[in-house]
Amino acid sequence: GVALVGVKMEKASAGECVKVVVRCRPLFGKEIGEGRKKIVACDLKTGEIKIQNPKLPEDPAKQFTFDQVYDERNTQMEIFEGTALPIVRAAIEGYNGT
């Protein structure tokens, strides 16, 4: 089984509806086999990702900010507990989870 101990549910304020969460995955077999390089850098503390153009590495990276960012080191459980679990608990308490 899965223990859901120690996870807090925070009530959203009246104006808070949607949070945007990004998970940056690692390169997979085919990409590694083709010699591709990692072009996405995640800053978990600031919620920012930077994407480097692999064809123009001298250009500055494009930067985007999200409510939450996860990288390839985060586990499925960490992502579930930080994103989906609060929605599930809110829905059980009668709040709209969509």
N, C-alpha and C positions, 0 to 999 in steps of 0.2 A: 504494500500500500504506500500511499504518499501522505506524509505528515505535513499539515499546513499550520504548524505551530509558529507563533512569533511574527506573523505577517499582519500588519496594521491596515485597516481600511480607513481611508480619509474621506470625509464628505466633501464633495465638490461645492464650490461657491456657486451662487445663482448664475453668474455669468460664464462659468466654465463648462463647456460642452464637449469639446473634442480635443484630444491630445494626439500629437503626431509622434510616433515612435519608429525608429529605424534600427534595423539590425544589419550590420555589414558582415557578410560571410567571407570565409577564406576562399582562396582559389581552389578549384577542384581539379581532378585528374587531367581532364582534357586541356584545361587552361595551363596547367603546369607543364604538361607534355609539349604544348605549343611554345613554351618559353615566355609566357606572359608574366608581367610583373604586377605586384600590388600597386594600385593607383588610388586607393581610398585610405585616408587616415582618419581615425575616430578619436574624438576627445570626449570621454565619458563624463567628465566633470562639467564641461560647459555645454554639452549637447550639440557639439559641432562636428561636422564631417568636412573634409577637404578632399576634392577629387582633382587629380592631376591628369592632364591630357597626355596620354602616352606618346602621341605623335609630336607633341610640342612640349617637352619636359622643361624647357627654359621659361615657358609662360607661367604666370602665377596660378596657383591652384584655385579652383572655384570653391567657395565656402558656403555652407548651408547650416542653419541652426534649427534644431528640433527640440521638442519637449523632453525627449529621452533618447539616448543613443546607446546601443549595445554593439560590441564587436565580436570577433570570432572566438574570444576567450570566454564569453558568457555562456552559461549552460541554459538548456531549455527550461529548467526549473526556475532559474533566476529571472528569465524573461517572462515566464508565466506568472510568477509571484509579483513582479513589478508592473505588469501590464494587464493581463487577463483576469487574475484573481480579484482585484478591486472591482472590476466590472461585474463579475459573477456575484460577488457578495452584495453589491449594490442592487443588482436585479433581484436577488433573494429577499432583500429588505424592501422591495417594492419600487425601486427607482428604475427609470428607463436606462437600459444598458446599451442602447444602439446610438 
